[in-house]
Amino acid sequence: AVIFARKRAFGPFRRAELDEKRKNKEFSAFARNGFGFEIGAKVMAMTFEEAEEIVAEAPL
């Protein structure tokens, strides 16, 4: 889910401010790609540093 967020610039990798429309769009994209609400919410709440650490530890 974190790698997906990085590819799509969601959550901690977001460049723009989060408004309600963008938040719904991001949660919908997580759901369409098989991630549940809880996982999407965890990724959206992460800091950039936490997310980068998870990506660095992910197997290739």
mmJSON file of the N, C-alpha and C atoms, coordinates in Angstrom:
{"data_MODEL":{"atom_site":{
"group_PDB":["ATOM","ATOM","ATOM","ATOM","ATOM","ATOM","ATOM","ATOM","ATOM","ATOM","ATOM","ATOM","ATOM","ATOM","ATOM","ATOM","ATOM","ATOM","ATOM","ATOM","ATOM","ATOM","ATOM","ATOM","ATOM","ATOM","ATOM","ATOM","ATOM","ATOM","ATOM","ATOM","ATOM","ATOM","ATOM","ATOM","ATOM","ATOM","ATOM","ATOM","ATOM","ATOM","ATOM","ATOM","ATOM","ATOM","ATOM","ATOM","ATOM","ATOM","ATOM","ATOM","ATOM","ATOM","ATOM","ATOM","ATOM","ATOM","ATOM","ATOM","ATOM","ATOM","ATOM","ATOM","ATOM","ATOM","ATOM","ATOM","ATOM","ATOM","ATOM","ATOM","ATOM","ATOM","ATOM","ATOM","ATOM","ATOM","ATOM","ATOM","ATOM","ATOM","ATOM","ATOM","ATOM","ATOM","ATOM","ATOM","ATOM","ATOM","ATOM","ATOM","ATOM","ATOM","ATOM","ATOM","ATOM","ATOM","ATOM","ATOM","ATOM","ATOM","ATOM","ATOM","ATOM","ATOM","ATOM","ATOM","ATOM","ATOM","ATOM","ATOM","ATOM","ATOM","ATOM","ATOM","ATOM","ATOM","ATOM","ATOM","ATOM","ATOM","ATOM","ATOM","ATOM","ATOM","ATOM","ATOM","ATOM","ATOM","ATOM","ATOM","ATOM","ATOM","ATOM","ATOM","ATOM","ATOM","ATOM","ATOM","ATOM","ATOM","ATOM","ATOM","ATOM","ATOM","ATOM","ATOM","ATOM","ATOM","ATOM","ATOM","ATOM","ATOM","ATOM","ATOM","ATOM","ATOM","ATOM","ATOM","ATOM","ATOM","ATOM","ATOM","ATOM","ATOM","ATOM","ATOM","ATOM","ATOM","ATOM","ATOM","ATOM","ATOM","ATOM","ATOM","ATOM","ATOM","ATOM","ATOM"],
"id":[1,2,3,4,5,6,7,8,9,10,11,12,13,14,15,16,17,18,19,20,21,22,23,24,25,26,27,28,29,30,31,32,33,34,35,36,37,38,39,40,41,42,43,44,45,46,47,48,49,50,51,52,53,54,55,56,57,58,59,60,61,62,63,64,65,66,67,68,69,70,71,72,73,74,75,76,77,78,79,80,81,82,83,84,85,86,87,88,89,90,91,92,93,94,95,96,97,98,99,100,101,102,103,104,105,106,107,108,109,110,111,112,113,114,115,116,117,118,119,120,121,122,123,124,125,126,127,128,129,130,131,132,133,134,135,136,137,138,139,140,141,142,143,144,145,146,147,148,149,150,151,152,153,154,155,156,157,158,159,160,161,162,163,164,165,166,167,168,169,170,171,172,173,174,175,176,177,178,179,180],
"type_symbol":["N","C","C","N","C","C","N","C","C","N","C","C","N","C","C","N","C","C","N","C","C","N","C","C","N","C","C","N","C","C","N","C","C","N","C","C","N","C","C","N","C","C","N","C","C","N","C","C","N","C","C","N","C","C","N","C","C","N","C","C","N","C","C","N","C","C","N","C","C","N","C","C","N","C","C","N","C","C","N","C","C","N","C","C","N","C","C","N","C","C","N","C","C","N","C","C","N","C","C","N","C","C","N","C","C","N","C","C","N","C","C","N","C","C","N","C","C","N","C","C","N","C","C","N","C","C","N","C","C","N","C","C","N","C","C","N","C","C","N","C","C","N","C","C","N","C","C","N","C","C","N","C","C","N","C","C","N","C","C","N","C","C","N","C","C","N","C","C","N","C","C","N","C","C","N","C","C","N","C","C"],
"label_atom_id":["N","CA","C","N","CA","C","N","CA","C","N","CA","C","N","CA","C","N","CA","C","N","CA","C","N","CA","C","N","CA","C","N","CA","C","N","CA","C","N","CA","C","N","CA","C","N","CA","C","N","CA","C","N","CA","C","N","CA","C","N","CA","C","N","CA","C","N","CA","C","N","CA","C","N","CA","C","N","CA","C","N","CA","C","N","CA","C","N","CA","C","N","CA","C","N","CA","C","N","CA","C","N","CA","C","N","CA","C","N","CA","C","N","CA","C","N","CA","C","N","CA","C","N","CA","C","N","CA","C","N","CA","C","N","CA","C","N","CA","C","N","CA","C","N","CA","C","N","CA","C","N","CA","C","N","CA","C","N","CA","C","N","CA","C","N","CA","C","N","CA","C","N","CA","C","N","CA","C","N","CA","C","N","CA","C","N","CA","C","N","CA","C","N","CA","C","N","CA","C","N","CA","C","N","CA","C","N","CA","C"],
"label_alt_id":[null,null,null,null,null,null,null,null,null,null,null,null,null,null,null,null,null,null,null,null,null,null,null,null,null,null,null,null,null,null,null,null,null,null,null,null,null,null,null,null,null,null,null,null,null,null,null,null,null,null,null,null,null,null,null,null,null,null,null,null,null,null,null,null,null,null,null,null,null,null,null,null,null,null,null,null,null,null,null,null,null,null,null,null,null,null,null,null,null,null,null,null,null,null,null,null,null,null,null,null,null,null,null,null,null,null,null,null,null,null,null,null,null,null,null,null,null,null,null,null,null,null,null,null,null,null,null,null,null,null,null,null,null,null,null,null,null,null,null,null,null,null,null,null,null,null,null,null,null,null,null,null,null,null,null,null,null,null,null,null,null,null,null,null,null,null,null,null,null,null,null,null,null,null,null,null,null,null,null,null],
"label_comp_id":["ALA","ALA","ALA","VAL","VAL","VAL","ILE","ILE","ILE","PHE","PHE","PHE","ALA","ALA","ALA","ARG","ARG","ARG","LYS","LYS","LYS","ARG","ARG","ARG","ALA","ALA","ALA","PHE","PHE","PHE","GLY","GLY","GLY","PRO","PRO","PRO","PHE","PHE","PHE","ARG","ARG","ARG","ARG","ARG","ARG","ALA","ALA","ALA","GLU","GLU","GLU","LEU","LEU","LEU","ASP","ASP","ASP","GLU","GLU","GLU","LYS","LYS","LYS","ARG","ARG","ARG","LYS","LYS","LYS","ASN","ASN","ASN","LYS","LYS","LYS","GLU","GLU","GLU","PHE","PHE","PHE","SER","SER","SER","ALA","ALA","ALA","PHE","PHE","PHE","ALA","ALA","ALA","ARG","ARG","ARG","ASN","ASN","ASN","GLY","GLY","GLY","PHE","PHE","PHE","GLY","GLY","GLY","PHE","PHE","PHE","GLU","GLU","GLU","ILE","ILE","ILE","GLY","GLY","GLY","ALA","ALA","ALA","LYS","LYS","LYS","VAL","VAL","VAL","MET","MET","MET","ALA","ALA","ALA","MET","MET","MET","THR","THR","THR","PHE","PHE","PHE","GLU","GLU","GLU","GLU","GLU","GLU","ALA","ALA","ALA","GLU","GLU","GLU","GLU","GLU","GLU","ILE","ILE","ILE","VAL","VAL","VAL","ALA","ALA","ALA","GLU","GLU","GLU","ALA","ALA","ALA","PRO","PRO","PRO","LEU","LEU","LEU"],
"label_asym_id":["A","A","A","A","A","A","A","A","A","A","A","A","A","A","A","A","A","A","A","A","A","A","A","A","A","A","A","A","A","A","A","A","A","A","A","A","A","A","A","A","A","A","A","A","A","A","A","A","A","A","A","A","A","A","A","A","A","A","A","A","A","A","A","A","A","A","A","A","A","A","A","A","A","A","A","A","A","A","A","A","A","A","A","A","A","A","A","A","A","A","A","A","A","A","A","A","A","A","A","A","A","A","A","A","A","A","A","A","A","A","A","A","A","A","A","A","A","A","A","A","A","A","A","A","A","A","A","A","A","A","A","A","A","A","A","A","A","A","A","A","A","A","A","A","A","A","A","A","A","A","A","A","A","A","A","A","A","A","A","A","A","A","A","A","A","A","A","A","A","A","A","A","A","A","A","A","A","A","A","A"],
"label_entity_id":["1","1","1","1","1","1","1","1","1","1","1","1","1","1","1","1","1","1","1","1","1","1","1","1","1","1","1","1","1","1","1","1","1","1","1","1","1","1","1","1","1","1","1","1","1","1","1","1","1","1","1","1","1","1","1","1","1","1","1","1","1","1","1","1","1","1","1","1","1","1","1","1","1","1","1","1","1","1","1","1","1","1","1","1","1","1","1","1","1","1","1","1","1","1","1","1","1","1","1","1","1","1","1","1","1","1","1","1","1","1","1","1","1","1","1","1","1","1","1","1","1","1","1","1","1","1","1","1","1","1","1","1","1","1","1","1","1","1","1","1","1","1","1","1","1","1","1","1","1","1","1","1","1","1","1","1","1","1","1","1","1","1","1","1","1","1","1","1","1","1","1","1","1","1","1","1","1","1","1","1"],
"label_seq_id":[1,1,1,2,2,2,3,3,3,4,4,4,5,5,5,6,6,6,7,7,7,8,8,8,9,9,9,10,10,10,11,11,11,12,12,12,13,13,13,14,14,14,15,15,15,16,16,16,17,17,17,18,18,18,19,19,19,20,20,20,21,21,21,22,22,22,23,23,23,24,24,24,25,25,25,26,26,26,27,27,27,28,28,28,29,29,29,30,30,30,31,31,31,32,32,32,33,33,33,34,34,34,35,35,35,36,36,36,37,37,37,38,38,38,39,39,39,40,40,40,41,41,41,42,42,42,43,43,43,44,44,44,45,45,45,46,46,46,47,47,47,48,48,48,49,49,49,50,50,50,51,51,51,52,52,52,53,53,53,54,54,54,55,55,55,56,56,56,57,57,57,58,58,58,59,59,59,60,60,60],
"pdbx_PDB_ins_code":[null,null,null,null,null,null,null,null,null,null,null,null,null,null,null,null,null,null,null,null,null,null,null,null,null,null,null,null,null,null,null,null,null,null,null,null,null,null,null,null,null,null,null,null,null,null,null,null,null,null,null,null,null,null,null,null,null,null,null,null,null,null,null,null,null,null,null,null,null,null,null,null,null,null,null,null,null,null,null,null,null,null,null,null,null,null,null,null,null,null,null,null,null,null,null,null,null,null,null,null,null,null,null,null,null,null,null,null,null,null,null,null,null,null,null,null,null,null,null,null,null,null,null,null,null,null,null,null,null,null,null,null,null,null,null,null,null,null,null,null,null,null,null,null,null,null,null,null,null,null,null,null,null,null,null,null,null,null,null,null,null,null,null,null,null,null,null,null,null,null,null,null,null,null,null,null,null,null,null,null],
"Cartn_x":[0.828,0.0,0.873,1.999,2.888,3.546,3.942,4.551,3.522,2.288,1.211,1.034,1.046,0.895,2.038,3.249,4.388,4.237,3.824,3.651,2.589,1.534,0.425,0.513,1.55,1.734,0.555,0.198,-0.875,-0.292,-1.139,-0.752,0.49,1.508,2.711,3.515,3.236,3.956,3.202,2.089,1.246,1.984,1.828,2.462,1.509,0.22,-0.781,-1.438,-2.147,-2.894,-4.054,-4.425,-5.514,-6.842,-7.735,-9.102,-10.017,-11.275,-12.21,-12.31,-12.307,-12.415,-11.196,-10.019,-8.79,-8.713,-9.125,-9.12,-9.999,-11.2,-12.097,-11.5,-10.856,-10.227,-9.13,-8.314,-7.226,-7.757,-8.753,-9.334,-9.98,-10.627,-11.243,-10.191,-9.074,-7.998,-7.415,-7.236,-6.77,-7.754,-9.039,-10.062,-10.073,-9.97,-9.962,-8.756,-7.704,-6.493,-6.374,-7.467,-7.527,-7.117,-6.946,-6.568,-7.807,-7.975,-9.113,-8.995,-10.098,-10.133,-9.079,-8.909,-7.951,-6.526,-6.177,-4.829,-4.657,-5.645,-5.578,-5.443,-6.191,-6.127,-4.757,-4.162,-2.822,-1.797,-1.852,-0.896,-1.104,-2.351,-2.631,-2.16,-2.13,-1.732,-0.224,0.518,1.973,2.677,3.836,4.705,5.53,6.126,6.968,8.116,8.714,9.848,9.441,8.286,7.796,7.565,6.97,6.682,7.968,8.932,10.206,10.929,10.845,11.474,10.848,9.54,8.854,9.241,9.307,9.689,11.118,12.009,13.409,13.561,12.689,12.76,12.035,11.258,10.467,11.382,11.107,11.905,11.629,12.62,12.45,11.762],
"Cartn_y":[-1.193,0.0,1.259,1.198,2.365,2.585,1.507,1.633,2.18,1.709,2.24,3.739,4.142,5.558,6.385,5.838,6.569,6.731,5.668,5.731,6.741,6.847,7.741,9.095,9.33,10.576,10.816,9.765,9.84,9.891,10.241,10.186,10.999,10.369,11.112,11.619,11.123,11.534,12.608,13.081,14.075,15.399,16.037,17.335,18.493,18.278,19.331,19.173,20.203,20.139,19.158,18.553,17.579,18.276,18.185,18.653,17.427,17.618,16.484,15.708,16.415,15.754,14.874,15.398,14.627,13.437,13.645,12.562,11.408,11.721,10.686,9.986,10.747,10.17,9.187,9.556,8.689,7.419,7.545,6.356,5.446,6.026,5.227,4.472,5.112,4.451,3.295,3.482,2.377,1.208,1.491,0.436,-0.287,0.453,-0.177,-1.079,-0.83,-1.637,-2.693,-2.96,-4.078,-3.794,-2.538,-2.186,-1.744,-2.243,-1.888,-0.479,-0.014,1.331,1.511,0.498,0.611,0.793,0.036,0.151,1.52,1.955,3.278,4.377,4.26,5.267,5.275,4.09,4.025,4.71,4.426,5.033,6.542,6.986,8.421,9.16,8.478,9.113,9.084,8.346,8.237,9.545,9.712,10.813,10.359,11.3,10.975,10.065,10.344,9.551,8.111,7.923,6.567,5.792,6.446,5.792,5.435,6.333,6.053,4.885,4.781,3.671,2.338,2.303,1.082,0.721,1.704,1.45,0.926,1.486,1.054,-0.384,-0.823,-2.177,-3.197,-2.745,-3.659,-4.467,-5.769,-6.582,-6.171,-6.329,-5.945,-6.982],
"Cartn_z":[0.0,0.0,0.0,0.718,0.772,-0.589,-1.239,-2.566,-3.557,-3.473,-4.312,-4.061,-2.796,-2.452,-3.032,-2.998,-3.558,-5.067,-5.748,-7.202,-7.606,-6.8,-7.116,-6.412,-5.631,-4.865,-3.922,-3.166,-2.182,-0.779,0.181,1.59,1.883,2.482,2.862,1.665,0.481,-0.727,-1.513,-0.97,-1.628,-1.747,-2.889,-3.115,-2.81,-3.035,-2.829,-1.46,-1.056,0.199,0.058,1.166,1.168,1.415,0.439,0.643,0.607,0.875,0.982,-0.334,-1.458,-2.764,-3.03,-2.763,-2.991,-2.028,-0.787,0.202,-0.272,-0.744,-1.259,-2.47,-3.338,-4.53,-4.132,-3.158,-2.722,-2.062,-1.176,-0.548,-1.591,-2.589,-3.651,-4.446,-4.729,-5.47,-4.663,-3.368,-2.521,-2.613,-2.506,-2.535,-3.879,-4.979,-6.304,-6.499,-5.756,-5.882,-4.791,-4.102,-3.172,-1.741,-1.382,-0.018,0.749,1.955,2.785,3.343,3.925,4.491,5.576,6.441,7.541,7.021,6.001,5.432,4.789,4.03,3.419,4.458,5.542,6.607,7.278,7.482,8.083,7.194,5.894,4.965,4.916,4.866,4.786,6.037,7.18,8.438,8.674,7.856,8.054,7.73,8.353,7.966,6.766,6.083,4.934,5.352,6.51,6.989,7.282,7.913,8.196,6.901,5.934,4.661,3.923,3.901,3.234,3.892,5.199,5.918,5.501,5.379,4.955,3.525,2.646,1.255,1.19,1.991,1.984,2.468,3.371,3.91,3.042,2.063,1.232,0.315,0.184,-0.738,-2.178,-3.009,-4.42,-5.195],
"occupancy":[1.0,1.0,1.0,1.0,1.0,1.0,1.0,1.0,1.0,1.0,1.0,1.0,1.0,1.0,1.0,1.0,1.0,1.0,1.0,1.0,1.0,1.0,1.0,1.0,1.0,1.0,1.0,1.0,1.0,1.0,1.0,1.0,1.0,1.0,1.0,1.0,1.0,1.0,1.0,1.0,1.0,1.0,1.0,1.0,1.0,1.0,1.0,1.0,1.0,1.0,1.0,1.0,1.0,1.0,1.0,1.0,1.0,1.0,1.0,1.0,1.0,1.0,1.0,1.0,1.0,1.0,1.0,1.0,1.0,1.0,1.0,1.0,1.0,1.0,1.0,1.0,1.0,1.0,1.0,1.0,1.0,1.0,1.0,1.0,1.0,1.0,1.0,1.0,1.0,1.0,1.0,1.0,1.0,1.0,1.0,1.0,1.0,1.0,1.0,1.0,1.0,1.0,1.0,1.0,1.0,1.0,1.0,1.0,1.0,1.0,1.0,1.0,1.0,1.0,1.0,1.0,1.0,1.0,1.0,1.0,1.0,1.0,1.0,1.0,1.0,1.0,1.0,1.0,1.0,1.0,1.0,1.0,1.0,1.0,1.0,1.0,1.0,1.0,1.0,1.0,1.0,1.0,1.0,1.0,1.0,1.0,1.0,1.0,1.0,1.0,1.0,1.0,1.0,1.0,1.0,1.0,1.0,1.0,1.0,1.0,1.0,1.0,1.0,1.0,1.0,1.0,1.0,1.0,1.0,1.0,1.0,1.0,1.0,1.0,1.0,1.0,1.0,1.0,1.0,1.0],
"B_iso_or_equiv":[0.0,0.0,0.0,0.0,0.0,0.0,0.0,0.0,0.0,0.0,0.0,0.0,0.0,0.0,0.0,0.0,0.0,0.0,0.0,0.0,0.0,0.0,0.0,0.0,0.0,0.0,0.0,0.0,0.0,0.0,0.0,0.0,0.0,0.0,0.0,0.0,0.0,0.0,0.0,0.0,0.0,0.0,0.0,0.0,0.0,0.0,0.0,0.0,0.0,0.0,0.0,0.0,0.0,0.0,0.0,0.0,0.0,0.0,0.0,0.0,0.0,0.0,0.0,0.0,0.0,0.0,0.0,0.0,0.0,0.0,0.0,0.0,0.0,0.0,0.0,0.0,0.0,0.0,0.0,0.0,0.0,0.0,0.0,0.0,0.0,0.0,0.0,0.0,0.0,0.0,0.0,0.0,0.0,0.0,0.0,0.0,0.0,0.0,0.0,0.0,0.0,0.0,0.0,0.0,0.0,0.0,0.0,0.0,0.0,0.0,0.0,0.0,0.0,0.0,0.0,0.0,0.0,0.0,0.0,0.0,0.0,0.0,0.0,0.0,0.0,0.0,0.0,0.0,0.0,0.0,0.0,0.0,0.0,0.0,0.0,0.0,0.0,0.0,0.0,0.0,0.0,0.0,0.0,0.0,0.0,0.0,0.0,0.0,0.0,0.0,0.0,0.0,0.0,0.0,0.0,0.0,0.0,0.0,0.0,0.0,0.0,0.0,0.0,0.0,0.0,0.0,0.0,0.0,0.0,0.0,0.0,0.0,0.0,0.0,0.0,0.0,0.0,0.0,0.0,0.0],
"pdbx_formal_charge":[null,null,null,null,null,null,null,null,null,null,null,null,null,null,null,null,null,null,null,null,null,null,null,null,null,null,null,null,null,null,null,null,null,null,null,null,null,null,null,null,null,null,null,null,null,null,null,null,null,null,null,null,null,null,null,null,null,null,null,null,null,null,null,null,null,null,null,null,null,null,null,null,null,null,null,null,null,null,null,null,null,null,null,null,null,null,null,null,null,null,null,null,null,null,null,null,null,null,null,null,null,null,null,null,null,null,null,null,null,null,null,null,null,null,null,null,null,null,null,null,null,null,null,null,null,null,null,null,null,null,null,null,null,null,null,null,null,null,null,null,null,null,null,null,null,null,null,null,null,null,null,null,null,null,null,null,null,null,null,null,null,null,null,null,null,null,null,null,null,null,null,null,null,null,null,null,null,null,null,null],
"auth_seq_id":[1,1,1,2,2,2,3,3,3,4,4,4,5,5,5,6,6,6,7,7,7,8,8,8,9,9,9,10,10,10,11,11,11,12,12,12,13,13,13,14,14,14,15,15,15,16,16,16,17,17,17,18,18,18,19,19,19,20,20,20,21,21,21,22,22,22,23,23,23,24,24,24,25,25,25,26,26,26,27,27,27,28,28,28,29,29,29,30,30,30,31,31,31,32,32,32,33,33,33,34,34,34,35,35,35,36,36,36,37,37,37,38,38,38,39,39,39,40,40,40,41,41,41,42,42,42,43,43,43,44,44,44,45,45,45,46,46,46,47,47,47,48,48,48,49,49,49,50,50,50,51,51,51,52,52,52,53,53,53,54,54,54,55,55,55,56,56,56,57,57,57,58,58,58,59,59,59,60,60,60],
"auth_comp_id":["ALA","ALA","ALA","VAL","VAL","VAL","ILE","ILE","ILE","PHE","PHE","PHE","ALA","ALA","ALA","ARG","ARG","ARG","LYS","LYS","LYS","ARG","ARG","ARG","ALA","ALA","ALA","PHE","PHE","PHE","GLY","GLY","GLY","PRO","PRO","PRO","PHE","PHE","PHE","ARG","ARG","ARG","ARG","ARG","ARG","ALA","ALA","ALA","GLU","GLU","GLU","LEU","LEU","LEU","ASP","ASP","ASP","GLU","GLU","GLU","LYS","LYS","LYS","ARG","ARG","ARG","LYS","LYS","LYS","ASN","ASN","ASN","LYS","LYS","LYS","GLU","GLU","GLU","PHE","PHE","PHE","SER","SER","SER","ALA","ALA","ALA","PHE","PHE","PHE","ALA","ALA","ALA","ARG","ARG","ARG","ASN","ASN","ASN","GLY","GLY","GLY","PHE","PHE","PHE","GLY","GLY","GLY","PHE","PHE","PHE","GLU","GLU","GLU","ILE","ILE","ILE","GLY","GLY","GLY","ALA","ALA","ALA","LYS","LYS","LYS","VAL","VAL","VAL","MET","MET","MET","ALA","ALA","ALA","MET","MET","MET","THR","THR","THR","PHE","PHE","PHE","GLU","GLU","GLU","GLU","GLU","GLU","ALA","ALA","ALA","GLU","GLU","GLU","GLU","GLU","GLU","ILE","ILE","ILE","VAL","VAL","VAL","ALA","ALA","ALA","GLU","GLU","GLU","ALA","ALA","ALA","PRO","PRO","PRO","LEU","LEU","LEU"],
"auth_asym_id":["A","A","A","A","A","A","A","A","A","A","A","A","A","A","A","A","A","A","A","A","A","A","A","A","A","A","A","A","A","A","A","A","A","A","A","A","A","A","A","A","A","A","A","A","A","A","A","A","A","A","A","A","A","A","A","A","A","A","A","A","A","A","A","A","A","A","A","A","A","A","A","A","A","A","A","A","A","A","A","A","A","A","A","A","A","A","A","A","A","A","A","A","A","A","A","A","A","A","A","A","A","A","A","A","A","A","A","A","A","A","A","A","A","A","A","A","A","A","A","A","A","A","A","A","A","A","A","A","A","A","A","A","A","A","A","A","A","A","A","A","A","A","A","A","A","A","A","A","A","A","A","A","A","A","A","A","A","A","A","A","A","A","A","A","A","A","A","A","A","A","A","A","A","A","A","A","A","A","A","A"],
"auth_atom_id":["N","CA","C","N","CA","C","N","CA","C","N","CA","C","N","CA","C","N","CA","C","N","CA","C","N","CA","C","N","CA","C","N","CA","C","N","CA","C","N","CA","C","N","CA","C","N","CA","C","N","CA","C","N","CA","C","N","CA","C","N","CA","C","N","CA","C","N","CA","C","N","CA","C","N","CA","C","N","CA","C","N","CA","C","N","CA","C","N","CA","C","N","CA","C","N","CA","C","N","CA","C","N","CA","C","N","CA","C","N","CA","C","N","CA","C","N","CA","C","N","CA","C","N","CA","C","N","CA","C","N","CA","C","N","CA","C","N","CA","C","N","CA","C","N","CA","C","N","CA","C","N","CA","C","N","CA","C","N","CA","C","N","CA","C","N","CA","C","N","CA","C","N","CA","C","N","CA","C","N","CA","C","N","CA","C","N","CA","C","N","CA","C","N","CA","C","N","CA","C","N","CA","C","N","CA","C","N","CA","C"],
"pdbx_PDB_model_num":[1,1,1,1,1,1,1,1,1,1,1,1,1,1,1,1,1,1,1,1,1,1,1,1,1,1,1,1,1,1,1,1,1,1,1,1,1,1,1,1,1,1,1,1,1,1,1,1,1,1,1,1,1,1,1,1,1,1,1,1,1,1,1,1,1,1,1,1,1,1,1,1,1,1,1,1,1,1,1,1,1,1,1,1,1,1,1,1,1,1,1,1,1,1,1,1,1,1,1,1,1,1,1,1,1,1,1,1,1,1,1,1,1,1,1,1,1,1,1,1,1,1,1,1,1,1,1,1,1,1,1,1,1,1,1,1,1,1,1,1,1,1,1,1,1,1,1,1,1,1,1,1,1,1,1,1,1,1,1,1,1,1,1,1,1,1,1,1,1,1,1,1,1,1,1,1,1,1,1,1]
}}}
